[in-house]
Every structure is written in structure tokens, then in C-alpha cells.
Amino acid sequence: MTADRTTEAPVDRNQAVPLRRQSIAVVAAGFGQNFVLTTVSTFILVYLLQYAGISTAGIAVVTVIITVSKVFDAILDPILGSIIDMTSTRWGKLRPYILFSAAPVAILSGLMFSVPDTTEPLKLVYFGIFYVLWGIAYTACDVPFWGLIGSAFVEPKARTRVIGNVRAFGAIALGISTLGMPWIARLLSFGPETTSAGWSLAVFLTSILGMGVYLLAFFFARERQTSAASDGLRFRQIGSTLAKNTPLLMVLVGSLLGFGRFIVQAGGAVFVVIAYGDEGTFTLVGAAIILGMVISSFSTPLLLRYASGRSLAIWSSFAGAALYLGMYFAGFENLSVILVFIFLTGLTLGVFLTVQATLIADSVDDVERRLGVRNDGISFATLTFVSKIMNALAVLVFGLFIVLAGYEDGVTVTRFMQDTIFASITLVPAISCVLSAVPFFFYRLGGKVAV
């Protein structure tokens, strides 16, 4: 029987759900997940300081807890990725982790913003336990989510569109959470002032909603059928396949060298206080970055019609380097000029992040063609691993420049301090972007350069 030709979205021969519906579900799931992540990352220190009553000394302990937890999470990523690749169920190897991680992430997010009114040491123990558990749960939801994108969308152009949309709506979630959560917490405080209980209710409510939306990826996305050799892989197979995936390794090295792209996000709030004396100005800086990332994330799939992912990774890195260098020579005195440069660097960052995930997905397809083994779990675990290390390096390097500048709360700000911190968010990213481009020159699929 000949299939009818209709105007419905195309259906992959191994799928029962139209690709358009899968795409919408995955993008919506990414939005919900990113909203929860942004809420925790952006407001946890504010909550602990202003509403949980943690002292400045206590915050130093909190910083250690967060740093150690992030390092542990980064190490956990490839371990979890390997476990995922060794999993074989009737739902596939990725979707079960999406189903069973959603509720723990939602509940633990709310519990972190529900510190009991007790002594500070007990508050810190409470926070430490639930932050570590939250990090493990979030890793269990993030790694399979990115692996599912690579598995569900076989056609590279469709996959790239989905990745671009996930990145774009992730940036939108960042903006909505940053601007909206304080108002939600104020509303749920049921009084003239925001309270700790208000934050607890707000985070519980939005986390449950966000992770509920995240579950759309389980219900509507489908993993592709793979060869029997890819079902229930053994650890030795996973490690051997990863070591032979040279394109993936080039993406990872290039990404790590490009950690400087995140220094503006890591230290922008401190810089605007030093340069302009007003931390509220960071709202403008953050908005400029987000706007650039949203626009470029949506447009990168169009750019990939005319250039390869490898080329875009290289040229977005060089363009970013030129923009950061231009910003340094323009100086920070004119805030309007700085915002234009920040917006433009946001454009290059959005392109790079979208292409980064696309190149990893392509490398997974390539190694499956060459070796007959598909390892979505460990491959996309390296993406989340690299992202965490990039952020950690950005915070570390910015902290070193703070020490070099001699800046601390209450000191008189000098021109030397301003120039030093400005160099950290311009010259360091410029050098980092140039170095980042180099490994992509050696990115090859099937033994050939991906031109």
C-alpha cells in the first residue's frame, strides 16, 4: 500500500510521534529545565544572605560547598553518561532518567529555599546536604536530555534547529526567571515585604511547574532505534569508543580553551559596581547578553545552510576575540558603547553554544557509522562536564584578577582596580577565544575535514 501524502509533519520510520511534536516537546522541556536551573543559580546566595540569615562567614562556607559540589558534579557527568549507555529498557536508555529525575529536582530545589530557623551551623549542614543532592539529581536530568536530542532527531538540519531553539528558549528562561522570581516571591509572601516563606513557596511552585514541563521530553520524544551492539553497552566498549571519537575530543578541547566567554557572566556584576558604582547596571549587561544569545540561537540553523558547524565554531571564536579586543580599546567609560559590544559578543556566544552541541551530535553519528556503536550518554555527558568546568575556570580566573586588583568591599575604588577588572572581562576572553578556535581546525568526520 502506498502511503498518503499529507501536509503533516514528517515522521521518522522508527518513530510513532511526529517530529514537529517531538521538537516542540523538547524545546518546551528545555525551557522548563532552564527556568529551574536559573532560579537556583541566580537566587540561592541572595536567599541565604537576606532571608535565611546566613552570615558573611557562613557564606564563605556556602561558597566552598558549592565549589566542591560543582567539581563532584562534573566528575559525575561522565560516570552517569556511562551508566546511561549501559542501560537498556523498554523506554530506551535515556528516557527513564528523564522520567525519574524530574520530581527529585523539583522537590530538592524547593527544599534548598526552605532553610529552617535554627543555629547557623545546622543551617549550613541543611543547605550542604540538599545542595549536593540537588546537584546529583540535576545531573541525572541534564545528561539524558541532551543525549535525547541527539538520538531523537536523525536528520542533522532538524536536530540543529532543535538545539538552536533549546538554546534560545533557555536564554529566554534565564531572562524571565531573573526578572520574575523576585516578584513571585513577593506576591507569595502575602504581605508588604518579601519573606523566606515567600521564596520557599515561589521556588516550590515554579520548580514543580518547570520540571512538569520538562517531562514533555519523556512523553513525546522518542529515541532512535540502534543496532544491537549499542544496547546495554559495557564500560570497556564505552571508554574505547569515546577514545576513538576524535571529533568529539576536538570539540571538548576547543570548548575548554574558550572558558573566557563566560567571564562576563561570572564577574559582570562585580565589574559594574567597580566601574559604575551601581550593581543595578548589571541588569542592562545581562539583558544585552541574553538578547544577543536569543537572536543568534534562533538564527544559527539558518547560518548552517551556508557554512559548516566547524567553520562557524572557528569564525564565531575569531569574531568574539575581535569584539572583546575592540571593547578593551573602546574603554568602559561609555556604558552605551559597552552594551553594544556585550550584545555583539552575546551573538557570537549563542552561535558557538548551538554549534558546539550540534558538532557533538554529529560526532556521535559519525562514530556509530564507523564503529557500529552509539554512545549518546557518555558523549553528551562530556558536554555538561565541559560546561561546568568552563564556568568554574571563568570564576577562578576572575577571582584571581580581583585579588590582583586588590578590591574588596569598603575599599576606595582606584583607576588601577577598574582597569584590571576590565582587562579580565575583555583581554582574557579575547585570548581564550583565539585559543578556542585552534582545535576546530582538526575537527574531522569519517577521517575527512568537515568543510
Secondary structure per residue as TSV (DSSP state, phi and psi in degrees):
chain	resnum	aa	ss	phi	psi
A	1	M	-	360.0	135.5
A	2	T	-	-86.4	133.0
A	3	A	-	-67.6	142.7
A	4	D	-	-70.1	145.5
A	5	R	-	-94.4	116.0
A	6	T	-	-123.2	175.8
A	7	T	S	-95.7	7.7
A	8	E	S	-69.8	163.7
A	9	A	-	-61.5	147.1
A	10	P	-	-64.0	148.9
A	11	V	-	-118.9	127.6
A	12	D	-	-66.3	145.4
A	13	R	T	-63.7	-19.2
A	14	N	T	-99.7	6.7
A	15	Q	-	-116.4	155.5
A	16	A	S	-110.7	-3.8
A	17	V	S	-115.3	129.9
A	18	P	-	-54.6	142.3
A	19	L	H	-61.0	-34.5
A	20	R	H	-62.4	-42.6
A	21	R	H	-66.6	-39.4
A	22	Q	H	-61.6	-42.5
A	23	S	H	-61.3	-47.9
A	24	I	H	-61.1	-42.2
A	25	A	H	-63.5	-43.4
A	26	V	H	-67.8	-41.7
A	27	V	H	-64.4	-43.8
A	28	A	H	-62.9	-40.3
A	29	A	H	-62.2	-42.1
A	30	G	H	-63.3	-36.9
A	31	F	H	-62.2	-49.1
A	32	G	H	-61.4	-43.3
A	33	Q	H	-63.2	-45.0
A	34	N	H	-67.3	-32.1
A	35	F	H	-62.3	-43.7
A	36	V	H	-65.8	-45.5
A	37	L	H	-59.2	-46.3
A	38	T	H	-62.8	-41.6
A	39	T	H	-59.5	-48.0
A	40	V	H	-66.3	-47.4
A	41	S	H	-65.4	-38.4
A	42	T	H	-81.9	-37.8
A	43	F	H	-111.2	-4.1
A	44	I	H	-64.0	-42.3
A	45	L	H	-68.4	-38.9
A	46	V	H	-60.5	-45.1
A	47	Y	H	-61.9	-47.2
A	48	L	H	-63.4	-39.8
A	49	L	H	-74.0	-49.1
A	50	Q	H	-92.4	-24.2
A	51	Y	T	-122.8	-25.1
A	52	A	S	-95.5	-8.2
A	53	G	-	74.3	28.9
A	54	I	-	-80.0	132.2
A	55	S	-	-75.0	172.4
A	56	T	H	-60.9	-40.9
A	57	A	H	-64.3	-37.7
A	58	G	H	-64.9	-35.8
A	59	I	H	-64.2	-32.5
A	60	A	H	-61.2	-39.9
A	61	V	H	-66.8	-41.2
A	62	V	H	-59.2	-41.8
A	63	T	H	-60.6	-42.1
A	64	V	H	-63.7	-43.0
A	65	I	H	-59.6	-46.7
A	66	I	H	-64.4	-44.1
A	67	T	H	-62.7	-48.5
A	68	V	H	-62.7	-40.7
A	69	S	H	-63.4	-40.2
A	70	K	H	-65.8	-40.0
A	71	V	H	-62.8	-43.6
A	72	F	H	-62.0	-42.7
A	73	D	H	-61.5	-41.3
A	74	A	H	-62.4	-41.0
A	75	I	H	-67.2	-35.4
A	76	L	H	-67.7	-29.8
A	77	D	H	-52.6	-57.4
A	78	P	H	-66.2	-29.1
A	79	I	H	-64.9	-47.4
A	80	L	H	-63.9	-40.2
A	81	G	H	-57.9	-40.0
A	82	S	H	-66.3	-41.6
A	83	I	H	-62.1	-41.3
A	84	I	H	-60.1	-45.0
A	85	D	H	-66.7	-21.0
A	86	M	T	-90.7	-0.1
A	87	T	-	-89.3	141.3
A	88	S	-	-144.1	111.7
A	89	T	-	-134.9	173.4
A	90	R	T	-67.6	-18.0
A	91	W	T	-91.9	-3.6
A	92	G	-	103.1	-166.6
A	93	K	S	-102.7	-17.8
A	94	L	S	-100.7	-44.7
A	95	R	H	-61.9	-35.0
A	96	P	H	-58.9	-36.5
A	97	Y	H	-69.7	-33.4
A	98	I	H	-65.5	-42.7
A	99	L	H	-63.8	-47.5
A	100	F	H	-90.0	-5.1
A	101	S	H	-95.3	-18.7
A	102	A	H	-61.9	-51.1
A	103	A	H	-63.3	-46.3
A	104	P	H	-57.8	-40.6
A	105	V	H	-62.5	-45.1
A	106	A	H	-63.2	-47.6
A	107	I	H	-68.0	-45.0
A	108	L	H	-66.2	-32.0
A	109	S	H	-61.5	-46.7
A	110	G	H	-65.0	-39.8
A	111	L	H	-64.8	-32.7
A	112	M	H	-64.3	-27.8
A	113	F	T	-99.4	27.1
A	114	S	-	-133.8	44.7
A	115	V	-	-63.5	127.3
A	116	P	-	-69.2	155.5
A	117	D	S	-83.2	88.2
A	118	T	S	-142.8	-163.7
A	119	T	-	-69.5	154.9
A	120	E	H	-61.4	-42.8
A	121	P	H	-56.5	-40.6
A	122	L	H	-69.0	-35.4
A	123	K	H	-61.1	-42.3
A	124	L	H	-67.9	-39.0
A	125	V	H	-63.3	-45.0
A	126	Y	H	-57.0	-51.0
A	127	F	H	-61.7	-44.8
A	128	G	H	-59.7	-43.7
A	129	I	H	-61.9	-49.3
A	130	F	H	-76.6	-26.8
A	131	Y	H	-70.0	-42.0
A	132	V	H	-64.0	-44.4
A	133	L	H	-63.3	-39.5
A	134	W	H	-62.4	-42.1
A	135	G	H	-61.6	-41.1
A	136	I	H	-64.7	-45.4
A	137	A	H	-64.0	-40.1
A	138	Y	H	-67.9	-37.4
A	139	T	H	-60.7	-39.4
A	140	A	H	-67.7	-19.8
A	141	C	H	-97.9	-25.6
A	142	D	H	-82.9	-45.0
A	143	V	H	-60.5	-50.8
A	144	P	H	-67.8	-26.0
A	145	F	H	-62.9	-48.0
A	146	W	H	-69.9	-34.8
A	147	G	H	-63.9	-35.8
A	148	L	H	-65.7	-36.5
A	149	I	H	-60.2	-46.0
A	150	G	H	-65.6	-31.9
A	151	S	H	-83.9	-38.8
A	152	A	H	-74.0	-32.1
A	153	F	-	-109.9	99.8
A	154	V	-	-72.5	-42.3
A	155	E	S	-75.5	123.4
A	156	P	H	-56.2	-39.6
A	157	K	H	-66.0	-42.2
A	158	A	H	-63.8	-41.1
A	159	R	H	-63.6	-41.9
A	160	T	H	-63.5	-39.8
A	161	R	H	-61.6	-41.9
A	162	V	H	-64.8	-45.7
A	163	I	H	-60.7	-43.9
A	164	G	H	-60.4	-42.5
A	165	N	H	-68.3	-38.3
A	166	V	H	-63.2	-44.0
A	167	R	H	-62.6	-43.2
A	168	A	H	-65.4	-48.6
A	169	F	H	-71.1	-23.7
A	170	G	H	-64.7	-41.0
A	171	A	H	-66.8	-37.7
A	172	I	H	-64.3	-41.7
A	173	A	H	-60.3	-38.9
A	174	L	H	-58.4	-47.0
A	175	G	H	-66.2	-44.2
A	176	I	H	-65.3	-42.9
A	177	S	H	-64.5	-45.6
A	178	T	H	-60.4	-41.8
A	179	L	H	-84.1	-32.6
A	180	G	H	-93.4	-31.5
A	181	M	H	-60.6	-41.7
A	182	P	H	-58.3	-35.5
A	183	W	H	-72.5	-37.9
A	184	I	H	-64.9	-43.2
A	185	A	H	-62.5	-38.8
A	186	R	H	-65.1	-43.7
A	187	L	H	-63.4	-42.4
A	188	L	T	-82.1	1.1
A	189	S	T	-81.3	-16.2
A	190	F	T	52.4	45.3
A	191	G	S	-167.9	-175.9
A	192	P	S	-73.2	-18.4
A	193	E	S	-127.4	151.2
A	194	T	-	-71.8	137.4
A	195	T	-	-122.4	169.1
A	196	S	H	-61.5	-41.1
A	197	A	H	-63.4	-35.9
A	198	G	H	-63.0	-41.7
A	199	W	H	-66.0	-40.7
A	200	S	H	-60.5	-47.9
A	201	L	H	-62.6	-42.3
A	202	A	H	-63.1	-43.2
A	203	V	H	-72.6	-40.1
A	204	F	H	-59.0	-47.4
A	205	L	H	-63.1	-52.0
A	206	T	H	-70.3	-31.0
A	207	S	H	-70.5	-40.3
A	208	I	H	-64.6	-43.0
A	209	L	H	-65.8	-45.4
A	210	G	H	-62.0	-46.0
A	211	M	H	-76.0	-23.1
A	212	G	H	-65.0	-42.0
A	213	V	H	-65.2	-37.2
A	214	Y	H	-57.3	-33.0
A	215	L	T	-65.8	-14.1
A	216	L	H	-57.5	-30.6
A	217	A	H	-63.8	-34.8
A	218	F	H	-71.3	-44.6
A	219	F	H	-76.6	-28.1
A	220	F	H	-118.7	-17.4
A	221	A	-	-92.1	149.0
A	222	R	-	-130.3	135.1
A	223	E	-	-73.9	147.3
A	224	R	-	-72.5	154.7
A	225	Q	-	-73.7	135.3
A	226	T	-	-121.6	171.0
A	227	S	-	-67.8	157.8
A	228	A	G	-58.2	-28.5
A	229	A	G	-67.0	-18.3
A	230	S	G	-94.9	-3.3
A	231	D	T	-91.5	128.3
A	232	G	T	59.0	50.4
A	233	L	-	-60.6	155.5
A	234	R	-	-96.4	157.0
A	235	F	H	-58.0	-39.8
A	236	R	H	-63.8	-40.1
A	237	Q	H	-62.4	-42.2
A	238	I	H	-63.1	-47.2
A	239	G	H	-65.6	-41.0
A	240	S	H	-64.7	-43.1
A	241	T	H	-65.4	-40.9
A	242	L	H	-63.0	-43.5
A	243	A	H	-63.6	-29.1
A	244	K	H	-87.8	-4.7
A	245	N	-	-88.9	72.8
A	246	T	H	-59.4	-40.2
A	247	P	H	-57.6	-42.2
A	248	L	H	-61.5	-44.3
A	249	L	H	-62.2	-36.0
A	250	M	H	-65.6	-39.5
A	251	V	H	-63.2	-42.4
A	252	L	H	-65.5	-44.2
A	253	V	H	-65.0	-44.3
A	254	G	H	-61.9	-36.9
A	255	S	H	-67.7	-45.4
A	256	L	H	-60.8	-42.9
A	257	L	H	-64.7	-21.6
A	258	G	T	-93.3	22.4
A	259	F	G	-58.1	-25.1
A	260	G	G	-61.0	-20.2
A	261	R	G	-59.1	-24.0
A	262	F	G	-97.8	2.2
A	263	I	H	-68.5	-34.3
A	264	V	H	-62.0	-43.2
A	265	Q	H	-66.0	-38.3
A	266	A	H	-71.2	-38.4
A	267	G	H	-120.2	6.0
A	268	G	H	-60.3	-39.5
A	269	A	H	-64.1	-40.2
A	270	V	H	-68.0	-41.7
A	271	F	H	-60.1	-45.0
A	272	V	H	-66.2	-30.7
A	273	V	H	-66.0	-43.5
A	274	I	H	-69.8	-41.4
A	275	A	H	-82.2	-37.1
A	276	Y	H	-122.3	-7.5
A	277	G	S	70.4	19.4
A	278	D	-	-147.0	107.9
A	279	E	G	-67.0	-21.4
A	280	G	G	-63.7	-22.3
A	281	T	G	-62.6	-23.8
A	282	F	H	-63.3	-23.0
A	283	T	H	-58.8	-40.5
A	284	L	H	-68.4	-41.7
A	285	V	H	-62.9	-47.3
A	286	G	H	-61.7	-40.2
A	287	A	H	-63.9	-39.0
A	288	A	H	-64.6	-42.8
A	289	I	H	-63.7	-47.6
A	290	I	H	-62.4	-43.6
A	291	L	H	-60.8	-44.3
A	292	G	H	-62.3	-41.9
A	293	M	H	-67.5	-39.4
A	294	V	H	-63.2	-48.4
A	295	I	H	-61.1	-47.2
A	296	S	H	-72.8	-31.5
A	297	S	H	-64.8	-40.3
A	298	F	H	-69.4	-34.2
A	299	S	H	-90.6	-17.8
A	300	T	H	-57.8	-41.5
A	301	P	H	-56.5	-32.7
A	302	L	H	-69.6	-40.0
A	303	L	H	-63.1	-33.1
A	304	L	T	-70.6	-8.3
A	305	R	T	-74.0	-22.9
A	306	Y	T	-114.3	-12.6
A	307	A	S	-145.8	152.5
A	308	S	-	-75.7	161.7
A	309	G	H	-60.7	-38.4
A	310	R	H	-59.2	-46.1
A	311	S	H	-63.3	-41.6
A	312	L	H	-66.6	-37.2
A	313	A	H	-61.7	-41.7
A	314	I	H	-68.3	-50.2
A	315	W	H	-75.5	-28.3
A	316	S	H	-68.5	-31.5
A	317	S	H	-69.2	-46.1
A	318	F	H	-65.6	-39.5
A	319	A	H	-64.5	-41.1
A	320	G	H	-61.2	-42.7
A	321	A	H	-60.4	-44.5
A	322	A	H	-63.2	-39.4
A	323	L	H	-68.6	-42.7
A	324	Y	H	-64.1	-39.2
A	325	L	H	-66.2	-42.1
A	326	G	H	-61.7	-39.0
A	327	M	H	-64.2	-38.0
A	328	Y	H	-62.6	-46.1
A	329	F	H	-73.2	-25.3
A	330	A	H	-71.0	-26.2
A	331	G	-	82.4	165.2
A	332	F	S	-100.8	0.7
A	333	E	S	-63.3	-36.7
A	334	N	-	-97.0	104.1
A	335	L	H	-62.7	-35.6
A	336	S	H	-62.0	-41.7
A	337	V	H	-64.5	-42.3
A	338	I	H	-60.2	-42.6
A	339	L	H	-63.5	-35.9
A	340	V	H	-64.1	-45.9
A	341	F	H	-63.6	-40.8
A	342	I	H	-62.0	-42.3
A	343	F	H	-60.2	-45.2
A	344	L	H	-65.9	-38.8
A	345	T	H	-67.4	-31.6
A	346	G	H	-62.3	-36.1
A	347	L	H	-61.0	-47.3
A	348	T	H	-67.4	-34.2
A	349	L	H	-66.8	-42.9
A	350	G	H	-61.4	-40.6
A	351	V	H	-61.9	-47.7
A	352	F	H	-62.7	-46.0
A	353	L	H	-65.2	-37.7
A	354	T	H	-68.0	-45.8
A	355	V	H	-65.9	-37.1
A	356	Q	H	-55.1	-50.8
A	357	A	H	-66.8	-36.5
A	358	T	H	-64.6	-43.4
A	359	L	H	-65.5	-36.1
A	360	I	H	-64.7	-45.0
A	361	A	H	-59.8	-41.9
A	362	D	H	-63.4	-37.2
A	363	S	H	-68.7	-32.2
A	364	V	H	-67.0	-43.3
A	365	D	H	-59.9	-41.7
A	366	D	H	-64.7	-43.8
A	367	V	H	-70.5	-28.8
A	368	E	H	-66.9	-39.9
A	369	R	H	-66.2	-38.8
A	370	R	H	-80.9	-37.8
A	371	L	H	-114.8	-9.6
A	372	G	S	75.4	16.1
A	373	V	-	-127.1	131.7
A	374	R	-	-111.5	119.8
A	375	N	-	-123.8	67.5
A	376	D	H	-58.3	-42.1
A	377	G	H	-58.3	-59.8
A	378	I	H	-66.9	-34.7
A	379	S	H	-66.4	-46.1
A	380	F	H	-80.2	-17.7
A	381	A	H	-64.5	-34.1
A	382	T	H	-66.2	-28.6
A	383	L	H	-65.2	-48.4
A	384	T	H	-68.9	-34.2
A	385	F	H	-60.5	-49.1
A	386	V	H	-63.5	-40.3
A	387	S	H	-59.9	-41.8
A	388	K	H	-68.0	-40.8
A	389	I	H	-66.8	-39.7
A	390	M	H	-59.9	-44.5
A	391	N	H	-65.5	-40.3
A	392	A	H	-64.4	-42.8
A	393	L	H	-64.3	-38.7
A	394	A	H	-61.9	-43.9
A	395	V	H	-65.4	-42.3
A	396	L	H	-62.2	-49.5
A	397	V	H	-65.2	-42.0
A	398	F	H	-62.7	-39.0
A	399	G	H	-61.9	-38.1
A	400	L	H	-63.7	-37.9
A	401	F	H	-69.2	-33.2
A	402	I	H	-61.8	-44.7
A	403	V	H	-63.2	-44.5
A	404	L	H	-60.7	-38.4
A	405	A	H	-74.1	-21.4
A	406	G	T	75.4	26.2
A	407	Y	-	-90.1	137.1
A	408	E	-	-153.6	165.3
A	409	D	T	-60.6	130.9
A	410	G	T	96.8	-13.9
A	411	V	S	-79.9	158.8
A	412	T	-	-76.5	124.7
A	413	V	-	-73.9	128.8
A	414	T	-	-109.8	165.7
A	415	R	H	-63.0	-35.2
A	416	F	H	-61.1	-42.9
A	417	M	H	-61.1	-47.0
A	418	Q	H	-61.4	-45.5
A	419	D	H	-65.7	-39.5
A	420	T	H	-65.3	-47.1
A	421	I	H	-67.6	-36.6
A	422	F	H	-63.9	-37.9
A	423	A	H	-63.3	-34.5
A	424	S	H	-67.3	-28.5
A	425	I	T	-101.5	6.5
A	426	T	T	-127.2	-61.4
A	427	L	H	-68.8	-41.5
A	428	V	H	-62.5	-48.1
A	429	P	H	-60.4	-35.9
A	430	A	H	-61.7	-48.1
A	431	I	H	-63.9	-42.3
A	432	S	H	-60.8	-42.0
A	433	C	H	-64.1	-41.0
A	434	V	H	-62.1	-46.8
A	435	L	H	-63.0	-35.5
A	436	S	H	-62.2	-33.3
A	437	A	H	-68.9	-28.3
A	438	V	H	-58.9	-51.9
A	439	P	H	-59.8	-27.2
A	440	F	H	-69.8	-19.1
A	441	F	T	-64.8	-20.9
A	442	F	T	-105.9	11.9
A	443	Y	-	-75.7	117.4
A	444	R	E	-132.9	140.5
A	445	L	E	-112.0	131.3
A	446	G	T	60.9	25.6
A	447	G	T	84.3	3.2
A	448	K	E	-121.6	151.7
A	449	V	E	-68.0	133.3
A	450	A	-	-83.0	84.2
A	451	V	-	-94.1	360.0
